[in-house]
Amino acid sequence: MSRIGIEPIKIPQGVEITQHSSMIDVKGPKGQLSVDLDPRISINIEGQTLQVQKADDSIKAREQWGLRRTLINNAVQGVHQGFKKSLDVIGVGYKVDLQGNTLVLNVGYSHPVHIELPGGVEGSVEKNRITLSGIDKQLVGETAAKIRRVRPPEPYKGKGIRYENEEVKQKAGKSGKK
């Protein structure tokens, strides 16, 4: 029994869910998202709750049960509240700038690195903090990971791009070996 799949999804006020043959459209105040449905999964909407059900007890159906419930829940939360990810740029001389829809990173390379933000992701820069927001959780997370890959935090001085509350374990260096 899936502990995730059995949980009902609460549909907030202002969020509309419609089911097509193999798709679910979730429409809310922030936008609209679509989620694919597996043929082994069905949904049941009663009032302000949505229940995800599996067709049989096969392994594939049980795998998809929890996954599709989580994807639908993320879509509901995204169109209602949205998602945010924050990144900190730490290092002497490291600078970040947002020019239109392009993020310009000066992070110790001989050239600035330009990253184009995809449609559906909005960015803002305040000092050396990058904040990404959008309705699609996967797209916001993947964009944040792509930015972090430009200069991941290094373990000796802690310089680089890291998530807002990420802990970087510091190493001692040469003098710590004695």
C-alpha positions in Angstrom: 0.0 0.0 0.0 1.5 3.3 -1.1 1.6 5.8 1.7 1.8 8.7 -0.8 -0.8 7.4 -3.3 -3.5 6.8 -0.7 -3.4 10.5 0.5 -6.2 12.6 -1.0 -5.3 15.9 -2.7 -7.1 18.9 -1.4 -8.2 21.3 -4.2 -7.9 24.9 -3.1 -10.4 27.6 -3.9 -10.0 28.9 -7.4 -8.3 25.8 -8.8 -10.1 23.9 -11.6 -9.2 20.3 -12.6 -10.5 18.7 -15.8 -9.7 15.3 -17.1 -9.2 14.4 -20.8 -8.5 10.9 -22.1 -4.9 10.6 -20.8 -4.3 14.1 -19.5 -5.3 16.2 -16.5 -5.5 20.0 -16.9 -5.0 22.0 -13.7 -6.0 25.7 -14.0 -5.6 28.2 -11.3 -4.9 31.9 -10.5 -1.2 31.7 -11.5 -1.6 29.7 -14.7 -2.3 26.3 -16.2 -0.4 23.0 -16.2 -1.1 19.6 -17.7 -0.1 16.2 -16.2 0.0 12.9 -18.2 -2.0 10.0 -16.7 -0.9 6.5 -16.9 -3.5 4.0 -18.2 -3.2 2.0 -15.0 -4.3 5.1 -12.9 -7.6 6.9 -12.6 -8.7 9.9 -10.6 -11.9 10.5 -8.7 -13.0 14.1 -7.8 -15.4 14.5 -5.0 -16.1 18.1 -3.9 -12.8 19.7 -3.0 -10.7 16.5 -2.8 -9.1 14.4 -5.5 -8.3 10.8 -5.0 -5.8 8.9 -7.2 -6.7 5.2 -7.7 -4.9 2.3 -9.3 -6.6 -0.1 -11.7 -5.0 -3.3 -10.4 -2.3 -4.5 -7.9 0.5 -5.0 -10.4 4.0 -3.6 -9.6 3.8 -1.0 -12.4 0.4 0.2 -11.3 1.7 0.6 -7.7 4.8 2.5 -9.0 2.7 4.9 -11.0 0.1 5.4 -8.2 2.4 7.4 -5.9 4.2 9.1 -8.8 1.1 10.5 -10.5 -0.4 11.6 -7.2 2.8 13.6 -6.5 2.8 15.1 -10.0 -0.8 16.1 -9.7 -0.3 17.6 -6.2 2.7 19.6 -7.5 0.6 21.0 -10.4 -2.2 22.0 -7.9 0.3 23.7 -5.6 2.0 25.4 -8.5 -1.0 27.0 -10.1 -2.3 28.1 -6.6 0.9 29.3 -4.9 3.9 28.8 -7.2 7.4 27.6 -6.3 10.5 29.5 -5.4 14.2 28.5 -5.3 17.0 30.8 -4.1 20.7 30.6 -4.8 23.5 32.4 -3.1 26.7 33.4 -5.1 29.6 33.5 -2.6 33.1 34.7 -3.6 35.3 37.8 -3.8 34.5 39.6 -7.0 31.6 37.3 -7.9 28.7 39.2 -9.4 25.3 38.4 -10.8 23.1 40.5 -13.1 19.8 40.0 -14.8 19.5 41.5 -18.3 15.9 40.9 -19.5 15.5 37.2 -19.5 19.2 36.4 -19.4 21.2 35.8 -16.2 24.8 37.1 -16.5 27.2 35.4 -14.0 30.8 36.7 -13.3 32.1 33.8 -11.2 35.8 33.7 -11.6 36.1 32.7 -15.3 37.8 34.8 -17.9 34.4 35.5 -19.4 30.9 36.1 -18.1 28.5 33.1 -18.3 25.1 33.9 -19.9 22.2 31.6 -18.9 18.8 32.1 -20.7 15.9 31.6 -18.3 13.3 29.3 -19.9 9.7 30.4 -20.4 7.7 29.9 -17.2 10.6 30.8 -14.9 11.0 34.3 -13.6 14.2 35.4 -12.0 15.2 38.3 -9.8 18.6 39.3 -8.4 19.2 41.1 -5.2 22.9 41.7 -4.3 24.3 38.2 -4.8 21.1 36.2 -4.3 19.3 34.8 -7.3 15.6 34.0 -6.8 13.8 31.8 -9.3 10.0 31.4 -9.3 7.4 29.7 -11.4 4.4 27.3 -11.4 6.2 24.2 -12.6 8.3 22.7 -9.8 10.4 20.5 -12.1 11.3 23.4 -14.4 12.2 25.8 -11.5 14.3 23.1 -9.8 16.1 22.1 -13.1 16.9 25.8 -13.9 18.3 26.3 -10.4 20.5 23.1 -10.8 21.7 24.4 -14.2 22.8 27.7 -12.6 24.5 25.9 -9.7 26.5 23.7 -12.1 28.2 26.8 -13.5 30.3 27.1 -10.3 29.5 24.5 -7.6 30.7 25.4 -4.1 34.2 24.2 -3.4 35.1 22.6 -0.1 38.2 24.6 0.9 37.0 28.2 0.8 33.3 27.6 0.2 33.2 29.8 -2.9 30.7 29.2 -5.6 27.0 29.0 -6.2 24.9 27.2 -3.6 21.2 26.8 -2.7 19.9 29.2 0.0 20.3 26.9 3.1 22.9 24.5 1.7 25.6 23.5 4.1 29.1 23.1 2.5 31.4 20.9 4.5 34.8 22.7 4.8 38.1 20.8 4.4 41.2 21.7 6.3 43.6 22.0 3.4 47.4 21.4 3.4 48.1 22.6 7.0 45.4 20.4 8.5 47.3 17.1 7.6 50.1 17.4 10.2 
